[in-house]
Every structure is written in C-alpha cells, then in structure tokens.
C-alpha cells in the first residue's frame, strides 16, 4: 500500500469490471464487521478485511463477456472463470509486501469443506479459518447483489440458501455467527440486496 501498488491493482479491477470492484469492497466490509462482531483479534481483523478487498483482483484479467454473461456459463467458460483465483494469487505474489495470510484468503475463498471447491480441492481443516469466513461473505454478496444474470436476493432468502450449504460447503459455526450478525442489524444496509 505504501508503494502505491495496491491502489494500482484495485484501480485495474475497477477499470475492467466495476461490479467485481464493488463486490470486493462489500466482502471486505462484511469481513471487518464480522470480525468486530465475533471479537476476532485485531491482526486477523486487518488480514480479513485486506483479504476481502483483494480476493478477486484476478478478475481484472477475466474477459468481460464471461463476467457479464446474462446466462449460465458453459463448462469451457467456467474453466476460464475459475482461473481468476490463480490469477489473483499470481498478481498478489508479484506485488511484493502482501502478507501470506491475505494471499491464502484469495487462494482458498472458493474451497469447500467437502473438497469439491477450487483451485486445490482442499477439504475440512486443510482450509484456513479466515478463508472459510471469507467464503461465507463471498457467497452472501454473490446471492444478494444484482448481476447481469439475476436480480438481487433478499437477505432472508440468501441465508436460507446458505443454510443448505452448511456443513459441505460453508463452515456451520462461522455461518451461524454470520447469520446472527445479519439479523442483529450490525451490518446495516451492507447486508441488503442491491
């Protein structure tokens, strides 16, 4: 950040795909609020917020016709879409000075407890706790945001869908804390669809 490299990376993402930039801001905000809500130590809180901000910067290299496609992606398009994780890790590793825990969040936020996630097919305790938390915020944002291919989903419906992901995709304890945070109103309008 001091060298100005992070702002360049984020500006590149914003210039390429504004939704991905706004999504990253939302995920970072939700992670910070979650950290405060659960009393996570200050160091982890900063890592979570920064990880949320940078978790999708590789999408600046994903073609817009895939990012904004108003229909279901083909299998070939999904292969390209999933590459954003490796691209993000490569960008962060080449930006010097970014702590390993932040890169880990970027690299593991699409992993699932049952091992069916990507890019590593990690399972259970192989996935870092901060990455498991980031995954919840990422899924929630994706469900509640308006996209080219879907209307925004109300928070209650998003939480209902996420309950169906509990245990095999999302970590149940963290999900329960997140639901408590959403229902308490602590996150304000950030949790709403739109």
N, C-alpha and C positions, 0 to 999 in steps of 0.2 A: 504494500500500500504506500509506503514511504517513497518508493521509487516511481510511483505512478503507474506501475504495470497492471495492477488490478483494475484500475479505472479504465485502462485501455481494453482489457479483456471484457469487462462488463459493457463498455460502450460498443464494442464489436457485436456483442449479443443483442443489445438494444437496437442497433442499427440494422441487424439482419432480421430479427424477429421480436417485435416488441412484446408480444404475449409471453414468450419464454422469459424475457427480462422481468416483466411484471410478476409472473409466476414465481420466479426466484426470489423476488422481494417478499411475496406473500409467504412462501415457505420459510424464509429467514425470520420473518416477523413471528410466525406461528411457533417456530422453534424457540425463539427468545422468550415469548410469553409462556410457553410450556415449561421452559427451564426455570423461570421465576415461580410459576405455579407449583412446581414439584420440588423447589429448593435445590436444584442442581448446583454444584459448586461453580463459582464464577469462571474458572478456567474452561470448564466444559461448556458453560453457557456461551462463552465467546466462540468456542470452536463450533458449536451447533449453529449459531447464527451465521458465522462465516461460511460454514459448510453449506447451509441452505442457500446463501447468496450465490455460491459458486458451483452448485451441484449440477447445473445443466449448461454451463458455458460452451460445452462441445456442440450444442445445437446451433451455434453460430456457423458451423460447417455442414449442417444438415440441410438438404435442399428444401426451399420453401414449398415446393409442390407436394412434399411429403408432410411438412409441419402443418400446412394449412389445407390439406386434402379434406373435402367435405363429406367423405365417405370412409368406410372401413379400409384400412391399408391391406394390400396384398402381402403374401408371405415375403416376396422379394423386397417390398417397401419396409416391412418390419425389420428385415435384416439391416437395412440402411439406418432405420430409426434407432435400433438398439446400439449401433456403433457410437451414438453420442456419448455413452459412458466412457468408452476407451478414448475417444477424442478429448473429453473433458479431463481425464486423468493425464493424458499426454500434455495438454495445454498447461495444467497446473504444475506438473513436474518440470516443465520447461520455463515456468515463470519464477523460479527462484524465491526462496524465503517463505513458501507456503508450508505450514506445518503438516506433517504426515497425517494426523487425525482428520484434518479438513479434506485431504485427498482421499482418505478412506471413506468418508461420508459420500463424496462424489462417486467413488467406485463401487459402493455397496448399496446405494439407495434403491436399487431395483432388485436386490436379492430378496428371496422369500424363505421363511422358516422351513418349508418342506423341501428346499433345494431346487425348486422349479424356476427360480429367478435368473437374472443375468447380471453381469457377464460371466461370473465364476461358478454359478450353480452352488453357491455356499449354502450351508444348512445349519439351522439352530444356532448353537453357540459359536459357530465359525463366523457369524455376522456380528460386527461390533455393535454395542448397545446404542451408541449415538446414531449409527446408521439405521438401526431398527426404528428409532424415534423419527429420524428424518423421513423414512419411508412412509410413516403414518401421515405426516404433514404433506408429503408429495401426493399421496393418494387423495387426501381430503381436498387439497387445492384442485387437483385434476377433476374431481367429481363436482365441485361447487362452482367452478369457473365456466363462463360462456366460452365455447370454442366454435370453430368453423363448422364442426360436425355435430354439435349438440348445444342445447340450452343449458343454462346453469341449473344445478340441482339444489333444492333446499337443504340446509344443514341436517335436518332430522332424517331425510331420506338418505343422505350421504352416510350418516352414522349407521343407519340400518344396513346399508350395503357393506360397510366396513365391518360390522359385526359378523357378517357372513364370511369375511376374510380372516377372522380371528383364529389364531392357532396354526393355520397352514401358511398364511401369507404375513399377516400382521401379528406382532407380539401382544398377547392379551392384556398383560399388566399395563404396558405403556398405553395401549388403546383405551383401557378403562380410565386412566388418568387424563388422557386427551378428551374423552367424552365428558368427563367431569368439568374440565376447563371450558369446553364449548358451552355446556349447559349452564355454567355459573355466570356466563356473560363477561368473563375476564378479558376475552379477546375482542370484545366489541364487534364492530361491523366487519372486521377482517374475516370472521368466520362465515359471513353470509355469502350467498351465491352472487354472481355478477361478473 
